[in-house]
Amino acid sequence: MAKIEIKSLTKLYYSIGEVAKLLDVNASLLRFWEREFELSVAKKNNKGNRLYAIKEIIEINTIHELVKVQGYTIEGAKIVLKENKSGKQKTTTPSIRIGDAEIIVRLERIKEILLGFKR
């Protein structure tokens, strides 16, 4: 799966076709994600074509990583993104599926308790 190297981006804005090509997905998938994840597009040209700024490309790259690479469902990816924005989850483990999220939280709590005994 393709991943956009943010450091390699040189332009201020990229068209939807360019971003789709960078991620090796269809432009329609980007439009779908835009609706599902309530992404705001910074700019549209006179024809109404989407122009993505680096900030939006980073968000799209994160969604791509969660859904296409790690295998999250759309709803699962929304939960992870919401947790990351609220600061509840510090890191994401690449192999975790959304069904395992509750187990991970419980195990982290147990780990904290056990580490407390060590001190």
Phi and psi restraints in degrees (range 20) as a CNS / XPLOR table:
assign (resid 1 and name C) (resid 2 and name N)
       (resid 2 and name CA) (resid 2 and name C) 1.0 -77.9 20.0 2
assign (resid 2 and name N) (resid 2 and name CA)
       (resid 2 and name C) (resid 3 and name N) 1.0 148.8 20.0 2
assign (resid 2 and name C) (resid 3 and name N)
       (resid 3 and name CA) (resid 3 and name C) 1.0 -137.9 20.0 2
assign (resid 3 and name N) (resid 3 and name CA)
       (resid 3 and name C) (resid 4 and name N) 1.0 135.0 20.0 2
assign (resid 3 and name C) (resid 4 and name N)
       (resid 4 and name CA) (resid 4 and name C) 1.0 -80.4 20.0 2
assign (resid 4 and name N) (resid 4 and name CA)
       (resid 4 and name C) (resid 5 and name N) 1.0 126.0 20.0 2
assign (resid 4 and name C) (resid 5 and name N)
       (resid 5 and name CA) (resid 5 and name C) 1.0 -84.4 20.0 2
assign (resid 5 and name N) (resid 5 and name CA)
       (resid 5 and name C) (resid 6 and name N) 1.0 104.4 20.0 2
assign (resid 5 and name C) (resid 6 and name N)
       (resid 6 and name CA) (resid 6 and name C) 1.0 -59.0 20.0 2
assign (resid 6 and name N) (resid 6 and name CA)
       (resid 6 and name C) (resid 7 and name N) 1.0 -36.8 20.0 2
assign (resid 6 and name C) (resid 7 and name N)
       (resid 7 and name CA) (resid 7 and name C) 1.0 -64.0 20.0 2
assign (resid 7 and name N) (resid 7 and name CA)
       (resid 7 and name C) (resid 8 and name N) 1.0 -22.9 20.0 2
assign (resid 7 and name C) (resid 8 and name N)
       (resid 8 and name CA) (resid 8 and name C) 1.0 -85.7 20.0 2
assign (resid 8 and name N) (resid 8 and name CA)
       (resid 8 and name C) (resid 9 and name N) 1.0 -6.9 20.0 2
assign (resid 8 and name C) (resid 9 and name N)
       (resid 9 and name CA) (resid 9 and name C) 1.0 -76.5 20.0 2
assign (resid 9 and name N) (resid 9 and name CA)
       (resid 9 and name C) (resid 10 and name N) 1.0 129.3 20.0 2
assign (resid 9 and name C) (resid 10 and name N)
       (resid 10 and name CA) (resid 10 and name C) 1.0 -113.8 20.0 2
assign (resid 10 and name N) (resid 10 and name CA)
       (resid 10 and name C) (resid 11 and name N) 1.0 -19.0 20.0 2
assign (resid 10 and name C) (resid 11 and name N)
       (resid 11 and name CA) (resid 11 and name C) 1.0 -94.6 20.0 2
assign (resid 11 and name N) (resid 11 and name CA)
       (resid 11 and name C) (resid 12 and name N) 1.0 161.1 20.0 2
assign (resid 11 and name C) (resid 12 and name N)
       (resid 12 and name CA) (resid 12 and name C) 1.0 -74.7 20.0 2
assign (resid 12 and name N) (resid 12 and name CA)
       (resid 12 and name C) (resid 13 and name N) 1.0 -38.8 20.0 2
assign (resid 12 and name C) (resid 13 and name N)
       (resid 13 and name CA) (resid 13 and name C) 1.0 -132.4 20.0 2
assign (resid 13 and name N) (resid 13 and name CA)
       (resid 13 and name C) (resid 14 and name N) 1.0 145.8 20.0 2
assign (resid 13 and name C) (resid 14 and name N)
       (resid 14 and name CA) (resid 14 and name C) 1.0 -125.9 20.0 2
assign (resid 14 and name N) (resid 14 and name CA)
       (resid 14 and name C) (resid 15 and name N) 1.0 140.2 20.0 2
assign (resid 14 and name C) (resid 15 and name N)
       (resid 15 and name CA) (resid 15 and name C) 1.0 -71.4 20.0 2
assign (resid 15 and name N) (resid 15 and name CA)
       (resid 15 and name C) (resid 16 and name N) 1.0 163.9 20.0 2
assign (resid 15 and name C) (resid 16 and name N)
       (resid 16 and name CA) (resid 16 and name C) 1.0 -62.0 20.0 2
assign (resid 16 and name N) (resid 16 and name CA)
       (resid 16 and name C) (resid 17 and name N) 1.0 -36.0 20.0 2
assign (resid 16 and name C) (resid 17 and name N)
       (resid 17 and name CA) (resid 17 and name C) 1.0 -64.8 20.0 2
assign (resid 17 and name N) (resid 17 and name CA)
       (resid 17 and name C) (resid 18 and name N) 1.0 -39.5 20.0 2
assign (resid 17 and name C) (resid 18 and name N)
       (resid 18 and name CA) (resid 18 and name C) 1.0 -66.2 20.0 2
assign (resid 18 and name N) (resid 18 and name CA)
       (resid 18 and name C) (resid 19 and name N) 1.0 -43.0 20.0 2
assign (resid 18 and name C) (resid 19 and name N)
       (resid 19 and name CA) (resid 19 and name C) 1.0 -66.3 20.0 2
assign (resid 19 and name N) (resid 19 and name CA)
       (resid 19 and name C) (resid 20 and name N) 1.0 -41.4 20.0 2
assign (resid 19 and name C) (resid 20 and name N)
       (resid 20 and name CA) (resid 20 and name C) 1.0 -61.0 20.0 2
assign (resid 20 and name N) (resid 20 and name CA)
       (resid 20 and name C) (resid 21 and name N) 1.0 -41.1 20.0 2
assign (resid 20 and name C) (resid 21 and name N)
       (resid 21 and name CA) (resid 21 and name C) 1.0 -66.8 20.0 2
assign (resid 21 and name N) (resid 21 and name CA)
       (resid 21 and name C) (resid 22 and name N) 1.0 -40.2 20.0 2
assign (resid 21 and name C) (resid 22 and name N)
       (resid 22 and name CA) (resid 22 and name C) 1.0 -60.9 20.0 2
assign (resid 22 and name N) (resid 22 and name CA)
       (resid 22 and name C) (resid 23 and name N) 1.0 -35.6 20.0 2
assign (resid 22 and name C) (resid 23 and name N)
       (resid 23 and name CA) (resid 23 and name C) 1.0 -94.7 20.0 2
assign (resid 23 and name N) (resid 23 and name CA)
       (resid 23 and name C) (resid 24 and name N) 1.0 -6.4 20.0 2
assign (resid 23 and name C) (resid 24 and name N)
       (resid 24 and name CA) (resid 24 and name C) 1.0 60.6 20.0 2
assign (resid 24 and name N) (resid 24 and name CA)
       (resid 24 and name C) (resid 25 and name N) 1.0 47.2 20.0 2
assign (resid 24 and name C) (resid 25 and name N)
       (resid 25 and name CA) (resid 25 and name C) 1.0 -132.2 20.0 2
assign (resid 25 and name N) (resid 25 and name CA)
       (resid 25 and name C) (resid 26 and name N) 1.0 170.9 20.0 2
assign (resid 25 and name C) (resid 26 and name N)
       (resid 26 and name CA) (resid 26 and name C) 1.0 -80.1 20.0 2
assign (resid 26 and name N) (resid 26 and name CA)
       (resid 26 and name C) (resid 27 and name N) 1.0 150.5 20.0 2
assign (resid 26 and name C) (resid 27 and name N)
       (resid 27 and name CA) (resid 27 and name C) 1.0 -62.4 20.0 2
assign (resid 27 and name N) (resid 27 and name CA)
       (resid 27 and name C) (resid 28 and name N) 1.0 -32.0 20.0 2
assign (resid 27 and name C) (resid 28 and name N)
       (resid 28 and name CA) (resid 28 and name C) 1.0 -62.6 20.0 2
assign (resid 28 and name N) (resid 28 and name CA)
       (resid 28 and name C) (resid 29 and name N) 1.0 -33.6 20.0 2
assign (resid 28 and name C) (resid 29 and name N)
       (resid 29 and name CA) (resid 29 and name C) 1.0 -65.8 20.0 2
assign (resid 29 and name N) (resid 29 and name CA)
       (resid 29 and name C) (resid 30 and name N) 1.0 -39.3 20.0 2
assign (resid 29 and name C) (resid 30 and name N)
       (resid 30 and name CA) (resid 30 and name C) 1.0 -64.4 20.0 2
assign (resid 30 and name N) (resid 30 and name CA)
       (resid 30 and name C) (resid 31 and name N) 1.0 -40.5 20.0 2
assign (resid 30 and name C) (resid 31 and name N)
       (resid 31 and name CA) (resid 31 and name C) 1.0 -64.6 20.0 2
assign (resid 31 and name N) (resid 31 and name CA)
       (resid 31 and name C) (resid 32 and name N) 1.0 -39.4 20.0 2
assign (resid 31 and name C) (resid 32 and name N)
       (resid 32 and name CA) (resid 32 and name C) 1.0 -61.8 20.0 2
assign (resid 32 and name N) (resid 32 and name CA)
       (resid 32 and name C) (resid 33 and name N) 1.0 -48.3 20.0 2
assign (resid 32 and name C) (resid 33 and name N)
       (resid 33 and name CA) (resid 33 and name C) 1.0 -61.4 20.0 2
assign (resid 33 and name N) (resid 33 and name CA)
       (resid 33 and name C) (resid 34 and name N) 1.0 -36.1 20.0 2
assign (resid 33 and name C) (resid 34 and name N)
       (resid 34 and name CA) (resid 34 and name C) 1.0 -59.5 20.0 2
assign (resid 34 and name N) (resid 34 and name CA)
       (resid 34 and name C) (resid 35 and name N) 1.0 -42.3 20.0 2
assign (resid 34 and name C) (resid 35 and name N)
       (resid 35 and name CA) (resid 35 and name C) 1.0 -72.0 20.0 2
assign (resid 35 and name N) (resid 35 and name CA)
       (resid 35 and name C) (resid 36 and name N) 1.0 -48.3 20.0 2
assign (resid 35 and name C) (resid 36 and name N)
       (resid 36 and name CA) (resid 36 and name C) 1.0 -64.7 20.0 2
assign (resid 36 and name N) (resid 36 and name CA)
       (resid 36 and name C) (resid 37 and name N) 1.0 -40.4 20.0 2
assign (resid 36 and name C) (resid 37 and name N)
       (resid 37 and name CA) (resid 37 and name C) 1.0 -99.2 20.0 2
assign (resid 37 and name N) (resid 37 and name CA)
       (resid 37 and name C) (resid 38 and name N) 1.0 7.8 20.0 2
assign (resid 37 and name C) (resid 38 and name N)
       (resid 38 and name CA) (resid 38 and name C) 1.0 51.5 20.0 2
assign (resid 38 and name N) (resid 38 and name CA)
       (resid 38 and name C) (resid 39 and name N) 1.0 47.4 20.0 2
assign (resid 38 and name C) (resid 39 and name N)
       (resid 39 and name CA) (resid 39 and name C) 1.0 -78.7 20.0 2
assign (resid 39 and name N) (resid 39 and name CA)
       (resid 39 and name C) (resid 40 and name N) 1.0 140.5 20.0 2
assign (resid 39 and name C) (resid 40 and name N)
       (resid 40 and name CA) (resid 40 and name C) 1.0 -100.0 20.0 2
assign (resid 40 and name N) (resid 40 and name CA)
       (resid 40 and name C) (resid 41 and name N) 1.0 135.5 20.0 2
assign (resid 40 and name C) (resid 41 and name N)
       (resid 41 and name CA) (resid 41 and name C) 1.0 -94.2 20.0 2
assign (resid 41 and name N) (resid 41 and name CA)
       (resid 41 and name C) (resid 42 and name N) 1.0 125.0 20.0 2
assign (resid 41 and name C) (resid 42 and name N)
       (resid 42 and name CA) (resid 42 and name C) 1.0 -63.4 20.0 2
assign (resid 42 and name N) (resid 42 and name CA)
       (resid 42 and name C) (resid 43 and name N) 1.0 -35.0 20.0 2
assign (resid 42 and name C) (resid 43 and name N)
       (resid 43 and name CA) (resid 43 and name C) 1.0 -151.7 20.0 2
assign (resid 43 and name N) (resid 43 and name CA)
       (resid 43 and name C) (resid 44 and name N) 1.0 147.7 20.0 2
assign (resid 43 and name C) (resid 44 and name N)
       (resid 44 and name CA) (resid 44 and name C) 1.0 -129.8 20.0 2
assign (resid 44 and name N) (resid 44 and name CA)
       (resid 44 and name C) (resid 45 and name N) 1.0 145.4 20.0 2
assign (resid 44 and name C) (resid 45 and name N)
       (resid 45 and name CA) (resid 45 and name C) 1.0 -80.9 20.0 2
assign (resid 45 and name N) (resid 45 and name CA)
       (resid 45 and name C) (resid 46 and name N) 1.0 -176.0 20.0 2
assign (resid 45 and name C) (resid 46 and name N)
       (resid 46 and name CA) (resid 46 and name C) 1.0 -60.2 20.0 2
assign (resid 46 and name N) (resid 46 and name CA)
       (resid 46 and name C) (resid 47 and name N) 1.0 -28.9 20.0 2
assign (resid 46 and name C) (resid 47 and name N)
       (resid 47 and name CA) (resid 47 and name C) 1.0 -82.2 20.0 2
assign (resid 47 and name N) (resid 47 and name CA)
       (resid 47 and name C) (resid 48 and name N) 1.0 -9.2 20.0 2
assign (resid 47 and name C) (resid 48 and name N)
       (resid 48 and name CA) (resid 48 and name C) 1.0 91.9 20.0 2
assign (resid 48 and name N) (resid 48 and name CA)
       (resid 48 and name C) (resid 49 and name N) 1.0 7.2 20.0 2
assign (resid 48 and name C) (resid 49 and name N)
       (resid 49 and name CA) (resid 49 and name C) 1.0 -72.9 20.0 2
assign (resid 49 and name N) (resid 49 and name CA)
       (resid 49 and name C) (resid 50 and name N) 1.0 140.5 20.0 2
assign (resid 49 and name C) (resid 50 and name N)
       (resid 50 and name CA) (resid 50 and name C) 1.0 -70.4 20.0 2
assign (resid 50 and name N) (resid 50 and name CA)
       (resid 50 and name C) (resid 51 and name N) 1.0 138.8 20.0 2
assign (resid 50 and name C) (resid 51 and name N)
       (resid 51 and name CA) (resid 51 and name C) 1.0 -125.9 20.0 2
assign (resid 51 and name N) (resid 51 and name CA)
       (resid 51 and name C) (resid 52 and name N) 1.0 116.5 20.0 2
assign (resid 51 and name C) (resid 52 and name N)
       (resid 52 and name CA) (resid 52 and name C) 1.0 -93.2 20.0 2
assign (resid 52 and name N) (resid 52 and name CA)
       (resid 52 and name C) (resid 53 and name N) 1.0 130.9 20.0 2
assign (resid 52 and name C) (resid 53 and name N)
       (resid 53 and name CA) (resid 53 and name C) 1.0 -84.0 20.0 2
assign (resid 53 and name N) (resid 53 and name CA)
       (resid 53 and name C) (resid 54 and name N) 1.0 168.8 20.0 2
assign (resid 53 and name C) (resid 54 and name N)
       (resid 54 and name CA) (resid 54 and name C) 1.0 -56.2 20.0 2
assign (resid 54 and name N) (resid 54 and name CA)
       (resid 54 and name C) (resid 55 and name N) 1.0 -40.4 20.0 2
assign (resid 54 and name C) (resid 55 and name N)
       (resid 55 and name CA) (resid 55 and name C) 1.0 -57.1 20.0 2
assign (resid 55 and name N) (resid 55 and name CA)
       (resid 55 and name C) (resid 56 and name N) 1.0 -46.5 20.0 2
assign (resid 55 and name C) (resid 56 and name N)
       (resid 56 and name CA) (resid 56 and name C) 1.0 -68.3 20.0 2
assign (resid 56 and name N) (resid 56 and name CA)
       (resid 56 and name C) (resid 57 and name N) 1.0 -35.0 20.0 2
assign (resid 56 and name C) (resid 57 and name N)
       (resid 57 and name CA) (resid 57 and name C) 1.0 -65.7 20.0 2
assign (resid 57 and name N) (resid 57 and name CA)
       (resid 57 and name C) (resid 58 and name N) 1.0 -36.7 20.0 2
assign (resid 57 and name C) (resid 58 and name N)
       (resid 58 and name CA) (resid 58 and name C) 1.0 -63.1 20.0 2
assign (resid 58 and name N) (resid 58 and name CA)
       (resid 58 and name C) (resid 59 and name N) 1.0 -43.8 20.0 2
assign (resid 58 and name C) (resid 59 and name N)
       (resid 59 and name CA) (resid 59 and name C) 1.0 -62.9 20.0 2
assign (resid 59 and name N) (resid 59 and name CA)
       (resid 59 and name C) (resid 60 and name N) 1.0 -44.6 20.0 2
assign (resid 59 and name C) (resid 60 and name N)
       (resid 60 and name CA) (resid 60 and name C) 1.0 -63.6 20.0 2
assign (resid 60 and name N) (resid 60 and name CA)
       (resid 60 and name C) (resid 61 and name N) 1.0 -40.5 20.0 2
assign (resid 60 and name C) (resid 61 and name N)
       (resid 61 and name CA) (resid 61 and name C) 1.0 -61.2 20.0 2
assign (resid 61 and name N) (resid 61 and name CA)
       (resid 61 and name C) (resid 62 and name N) 1.0 -40.5 20.0 2
assign (resid 61 and name C) (resid 62 and name N)
       (resid 62 and name CA) (resid 62 and name C) 1.0 -65.1 20.0 2
assign (resid 62 and name N) (resid 62 and name CA)
       (resid 62 and name C) (resid 63 and name N) 1.0 -44.7 20.0 2
assign (resid 62 and name C) (resid 63 and name N)
       (resid 63 and name CA) (resid 63 and name C) 1.0 -61.6 20.0 2
assign (resid 63 and name N) (resid 63 and name CA)
       (resid 63 and name C) (resid 64 and name N) 1.0 -43.7 20.0 2
assign (resid 63 and name C) (resid 64 and name N)
       (resid 64 and name CA) (resid 64 and name C) 1.0 -59.3 20.0 2
assign (resid 64 and name N) (resid 64 and name CA)
       (resid 64 and name C) (resid 65 and name N) 1.0 -44.1 20.0 2
assign (resid 64 and name C) (resid 65 and name N)
       (resid 65 and name CA) (resid 65 and name C) 1.0 -60.6 20.0 2
assign (resid 65 and name N) (resid 65 and name CA)
       (resid 65 and name C) (resid 66 and name N) 1.0 -45.6 20.0 2
assign (resid 65 and name C) (resid 66 and name N)
       (resid 66 and name CA) (resid 66 and name C) 1.0 -67.9 20.0 2
assign (resid 66 and name N) (resid 66 and name CA)
       (resid 66 and name C) (resid 67 and name N) 1.0 -47.8 20.0 2
assign (resid 66 and name C) (resid 67 and name N)
       (resid 67 and name CA) (resid 67 and name C) 1.0 -81.3 20.0 2
assign (resid 67 and name N) (resid 67 and name CA)
       (resid 67 and name C) (resid 68 and name N) 1.0 -49.4 20.0 2
assign (resid 67 and name C) (resid 68 and name N)
       (resid 68 and name CA) (resid 68 and name C) 1.0 -86.5 20.0 2
assign (resid 68 and name N) (resid 68 and name CA)
       (resid 68 and name C) (resid 69 and name N) 1.0 -35.2 20.0 2
assign (resid 68 and name C) (resid 69 and name N)
       (resid 69 and name CA) (resid 69 and name C) 1.0 -92.5 20.0 2
assign (resid 69 and name N) (resid 69 and name CA)
       (resid 69 and name C) (resid 70 and name N) 1.0 -52.0 20.0 2
assign (resid 69 and name C) (resid 70 and name N)
       (resid 70 and name CA) (resid 70 and name C) 1.0 -84.2 20.0 2
assign (resid 70 and name N) (resid 70 and name CA)
       (resid 70 and name C) (resid 71 and name N) 1.0 -16.1 20.0 2
assign (resid 70 and name C) (resid 71 and name N)
       (resid 71 and name CA) (resid 71 and name C) 1.0 87.5 20.0 2
assign (resid 71 and name N) (resid 71 and name CA)
       (resid 71 and name C) (resid 72 and name N) 1.0 18.3 20.0 2
assign (resid 71 and name C) (resid 72 and name N)
       (resid 72 and name CA) (resid 72 and name C) 1.0 -69.9 20.0 2
assign (resid 72 and name N) (resid 72 and name CA)
       (resid 72 and name C) (resid 73 and name N) 1.0 151.9 20.0 2
assign (resid 72 and name C) (resid 73 and name N)
       (resid 73 and name CA) (resid 73 and name C) 1.0 -76.6 20.0 2
assign (resid 73 and name N) (resid 73 and name CA)
       (resid 73 and name C) (resid 74 and name N) 1.0 170.0 20.0 2
assign (resid 73 and name C) (resid 74 and name N)
       (resid 74 and name CA) (resid 74 and name C) 1.0 -59.9 20.0 2
assign (resid 74 and name N) (resid 74 and name CA)
       (resid 74 and name C) (resid 75 and name N) 1.0 -46.5 20.0 2
assign (resid 74 and name C) (resid 75 and name N)
       (resid 75 and name CA) (resid 75 and name C) 1.0 -64.3 20.0 2
assign (resid 75 and name N) (resid 75 and name CA)
       (resid 75 and name C) (resid 76 and name N) 1.0 -40.0 20.0 2
assign (resid 75 and name C) (resid 76 and name N)
       (resid 76 and name CA) (resid 76 and name C) 1.0 -63.5 20.0 2
assign (resid 76 and name N) (resid 76 and name CA)
       (resid 76 and name C) (resid 77 and name N) 1.0 -41.4 20.0 2
assign (resid 76 and name C) (resid 77 and name N)
       (resid 77 and name CA) (resid 77 and name C) 1.0 -64.9 20.0 2
assign (resid 77 and name N) (resid 77 and name CA)
       (resid 77 and name C) (resid 78 and name N) 1.0 -37.5 20.0 2
assign (resid 77 and name C) (resid 78 and name N)
       (resid 78 and name CA) (resid 78 and name C) 1.0 -61.9 20.0 2
assign (resid 78 and name N) (resid 78 and name CA)
       (resid 78 and name C) (resid 79 and name N) 1.0 -41.3 20.0 2
assign (resid 78 and name C) (resid 79 and name N)
       (resid 79 and name CA) (resid 79 and name C) 1.0 -63.8 20.0 2
assign (resid 79 and name N) (resid 79 and name CA)
       (resid 79 and name C) (resid 80 and name N) 1.0 -45.9 20.0 2
assign (resid 79 and name C) (resid 80 and name N)
       (resid 80 and name CA) (resid 80 and name C) 1.0 -62.0 20.0 2
assign (resid 80 and name N) (resid 80 and name CA)
       (resid 80 and name C) (resid 81 and name N) 1.0 -44.7 20.0 2
assign (resid 80 and name C) (resid 81 and name N)
       (resid 81 and name CA) (resid 81 and name C) 1.0 -63.2 20.0 2
assign (resid 81 and name N) (resid 81 and name CA)
       (resid 81 and name C) (resid 82 and name N) 1.0 -40.4 20.0 2
assign (resid 81 and name C) (resid 82 and name N)
       (resid 82 and name CA) (resid 82 and name C) 1.0 -64.6 20.0 2
assign (resid 82 and name N) (resid 82 and name CA)
       (resid 82 and name C) (resid 83 and name N) 1.0 -42.2 20.0 2
assign (resid 82 and name C) (resid 83 and name N)
       (resid 83 and name CA) (resid 83 and name C) 1.0 -64.4 20.0 2
assign (resid 83 and name N) (resid 83 and name CA)
       (resid 83 and name C) (resid 84 and name N) 1.0 -40.2 20.0 2
assign (resid 83 and name C) (resid 84 and name N)
       (resid 84 and name CA) (resid 84 and name C) 1.0 -65.7 20.0 2
assign (resid 84 and name N) (resid 84 and name CA)
       (resid 84 and name C) (resid 85 and name N) 1.0 -38.5 20.0 2
assign (resid 84 and name C) (resid 85 and name N)
       (resid 85 and name CA) (resid 85 and name C) 1.0 -69.2 20.0 2
assign (resid 85 and name N) (resid 85 and name CA)
       (resid 85 and name C) (resid 86 and name N) 1.0 -35.9 20.0 2
assign (resid 85 and name C) (resid 86 and name N)
       (resid 86 and name CA) (resid 86 and name C) 1.0 -83.6 20.0 2
assign (resid 86 and name N) (resid 86 and name CA)
       (resid 86 and name C) (resid 87 and name N) 1.0 -8.2 20.0 2
assign (resid 86 and name C) (resid 87 and name N)
       (resid 87 and name CA) (resid 87 and name C) 1.0 83.7 20.0 2
assign (resid 87 and name N) (resid 87 and name CA)
       (resid 87 and name C) (resid 88 and name N) 1.0 8.8 20.0 2
assign (resid 87 and name C) (resid 88 and name N)
       (resid 88 and name CA) (resid 88 and name C) 1.0 -70.0 20.0 2
assign (resid 88 and name N) (resid 88 and name CA)
       (resid 88 and name C) (resid 89 and name N) 1.0 -37.8 20.0 2
assign (resid 88 and name C) (resid 89 and name N)
       (resid 89 and name CA) (resid 89 and name C) 1.0 -110.5 20.0 2
assign (resid 89 and name N) (resid 89 and name CA)
       (resid 89 and name C) (resid 90 and name N) 1.0 124.3 20.0 2
assign (resid 89 and name C) (resid 90 and name N)
       (resid 90 and name CA) (resid 90 and name C) 1.0 -80.5 20.0 2
assign (resid 90 and name N) (resid 90 and name CA)
       (resid 90 and name C) (resid 91 and name N) 1.0 -40.4 20.0 2
assign (resid 90 and name C) (resid 91 and name N)
       (resid 91 and name CA) (resid 91 and name C) 1.0 -140.6 20.0 2
assign (resid 91 and name N) (resid 91 and name CA)
       (resid 91 and name C) (resid 92 and name N) 1.0 160.6 20.0 2
assign (resid 91 and name C) (resid 92 and name N)
       (resid 92 and name CA) (resid 92 and name C) 1.0 -114.6 20.0 2
assign (resid 92 and name N) (resid 92 and name CA)
       (resid 92 and name C) (resid 93 and name N) 1.0 137.8 20.0 2
assign (resid 92 and name C) (resid 93 and name N)
       (resid 93 and name CA) (resid 93 and name C) 1.0 -93.1 20.0 2
assign (resid 93 and name N) (resid 93 and name CA)
       (resid 93 and name C) (resid 94 and name N) 1.0 127.7 20.0 2
assign (resid 93 and name C) (resid 94 and name N)
       (resid 94 and name CA) (resid 94 and name C) 1.0 -56.8 20.0 2
assign (resid 94 and name N) (resid 94 and name CA)
       (resid 94 and name C) (resid 95 and name N) 1.0 -31.7 20.0 2
assign (resid 94 and name C) (resid 95 and name N)
       (resid 95 and name CA) (resid 95 and name C) 1.0 -93.7 20.0 2
assign (resid 95 and name N) (resid 95 and name CA)
       (resid 95 and name C) (resid 96 and name N) 1.0 5.0 20.0 2
assign (resid 95 and name C) (resid 96 and name N)
       (resid 96 and name CA) (resid 96 and name C) 1.0 -83.0 20.0 2
assign (resid 96 and name N) (resid 96 and name CA)
       (resid 96 and name C) (resid 97 and name N) 1.0 133.7 20.0 2
assign (resid 96 and name C) (resid 97 and name N)
       (resid 97 and name CA) (resid 97 and name C) 1.0 -100.5 20.0 2
assign (resid 97 and name N) (resid 97 and name CA)
       (resid 97 and name C) (resid 98 and name N) 1.0 161.3 20.0 2
assign (resid 97 and name C) (resid 98 and name N)
       (resid 98 and name CA) (resid 98 and name C) 1.0 -62.3 20.0 2
assign (resid 98 and name N) (resid 98 and name CA)
       (resid 98 and name C) (resid 99 and name N) 1.0 -31.0 20.0 2
assign (resid 98 and name C) (resid 99 and name N)
       (resid 99 and name CA) (resid 99 and name C) 1.0 -64.8 20.0 2
assign (resid 99 and name N) (resid 99 and name CA)
       (resid 99 and name C) (resid 100 and name N) 1.0 -22.2 20.0 2
assign (resid 99 and name C) (resid 100 and name N)
       (resid 100 and name CA) (resid 100 and name C) 1.0 -90.4 20.0 2
assign (resid 100 and name N) (resid 100 and name CA)
       (resid 100 and name C) (resid 101 and name N) 1.0 -5.9 20.0 2
assign (resid 100 and name C) (resid 101 and name N)
       (resid 101 and name CA) (resid 101 and name C) 1.0 -59.7 20.0 2
assign (resid 101 and name N) (resid 101 and name CA)
       (resid 101 and name C) (resid 102 and name N) 1.0 -42.7 20.0 2
assign (resid 101 and name C) (resid 102 and name N)
       (resid 102 and name CA) (resid 102 and name C) 1.0 -63.6 20.0 2
assign (resid 102 and name N) (resid 102 and name CA)
       (resid 102 and name C) (resid 103 and name N) 1.0 -42.2 20.0 2
assign (resid 102 and name C) (resid 103 and name N)
       (resid 103 and name CA) (resid 103 and name C) 1.0 -62.2 20.0 2
assign (resid 103 and name N) (resid 103 and name CA)
       (resid 103 and name C) (resid 104 and name N) 1.0 -41.8 20.0 2
assign (resid 103 and name C) (resid 104 and name N)
       (resid 104 and name CA) (resid 104 and name C) 1.0 -60.8 20.0 2
assign (resid 104 and name N) (resid 104 and name CA)
       (resid 104 and name C) (resid 105 and name N) 1.0 -45.9 20.0 2
assign (resid 104 and name C) (resid 105 and name N)
       (resid 105 and name CA) (resid 105 and name C) 1.0 -60.1 20.0 2
assign (resid 105 and name N) (resid 105 and name CA)
       (resid 105 and name C) (resid 106 and name N) 1.0 -45.1 20.0 2
assign (resid 105 and name C) (resid 106 and name N)
       (resid 106 and name CA) (resid 106 and name C) 1.0 -63.3 20.0 2
assign (resid 106 and name N) (resid 106 and name CA)
       (resid 106 and name C) (resid 107 and name N) 1.0 -42.5 20.0 2
assign (resid 106 and name C) (resid 107 and name N)
       (resid 107 and name CA) (resid 107 and name C) 1.0 -64.6 20.0 2
assign (resid 107 and name N) (resid 107 and name CA)
       (resid 107 and name C) (resid 108 and name N) 1.0 -36.7 20.0 2
assign (resid 107 and name C) (resid 108 and name N)
       (resid 108 and name CA) (resid 108 and name C) 1.0 -65.1 20.0 2
assign (resid 108 and name N) (resid 108 and name CA)
       (resid 108 and name C) (resid 109 and name N) 1.0 -37.7 20.0 2
assign (resid 108 and name C) (resid 109 and name N)
       (resid 109 and name CA) (resid 109 and name C) 1.0 -64.7 20.0 2
assign (resid 109 and name N) (resid 109 and name CA)
       (resid 109 and name C) (resid 110 and name N) 1.0 -43.3 20.0 2
assign (resid 109 and name C) (resid 110 and name N)
       (resid 110 and name CA) (resid 110 and name C) 1.0 -62.6 20.0 2
assign (resid 110 and name N) (resid 110 and name CA)
       (resid 110 and name C) (resid 111 and name N) 1.0 -40.6 20.0 2
assign (resid 110 and name C) (resid 111 and name N)
       (resid 111 and name CA) (resid 111 and name C) 1.0 -60.1 20.0 2
assign (resid 111 and name N) (resid 111 and name CA)
       (resid 111 and name C) (resid 112 and name N) 1.0 -43.9 20.0 2
assign (resid 111 and name C) (resid 112 and name N)
       (resid 112 and name CA) (resid 112 and name C) 1.0 -61.7 20.0 2
assign (resid 112 and name N) (resid 112 and name CA)
       (resid 112 and name C) (resid 113 and name N) 1.0 -41.1 20.0 2
assign (resid 112 and name C) (resid 113 and name N)
       (resid 113 and name CA) (resid 113 and name C) 1.0 -63.4 20.0 2
assign (resid 113 and name N) (resid 113 and name CA)
       (resid 113 and name C) (resid 114 and name N) 1.0 -45.8 20.0 2
assign (resid 113 and name C) (resid 114 and name N)
       (resid 114 and name CA) (resid 114 and name C) 1.0 -65.4 20.0 2
assign (resid 114 and name N) (resid 114 and name CA)
       (resid 114 and name C) (resid 115 and name N) 1.0 -38.3 20.0 2
assign (resid 114 and name C) (resid 115 and name N)
       (resid 115 and name CA) (resid 115 and name C) 1.0 -65.0 20.0 2
assign (resid 115 and name N) (resid 115 and name CA)
       (resid 115 and name C) (resid 116 and name N) 1.0 -30.9 20.0 2
assign (resid 115 and name C) (resid 116 and name N)
       (resid 116 and name CA) (resid 116 and name C) 1.0 -63.8 20.0 2
assign (resid 116 and name N) (resid 116 and name CA)
       (resid 116 and name C) (resid 117 and name N) 1.0 -35.5 20.0 2
assign (resid 116 and name C) (resid 117 and name N)
       (resid 117 and name CA) (resid 117 and name C) 1.0 -67.9 20.0 2
assign (resid 117 and name N) (resid 117 and name CA)
       (resid 117 and name C) (resid 118 and name N) 1.0 -32.1 20.0 2
assign (resid 117 and name C) (resid 118 and name N)
       (resid 118 and name CA) (resid 118 and name C) 1.0 -66.1 20.0 2
assign (resid 118 and name N) (resid 118 and name CA)
       (resid 118 and name C) (resid 119 and name N) 1.0 -31.5 20.0 2
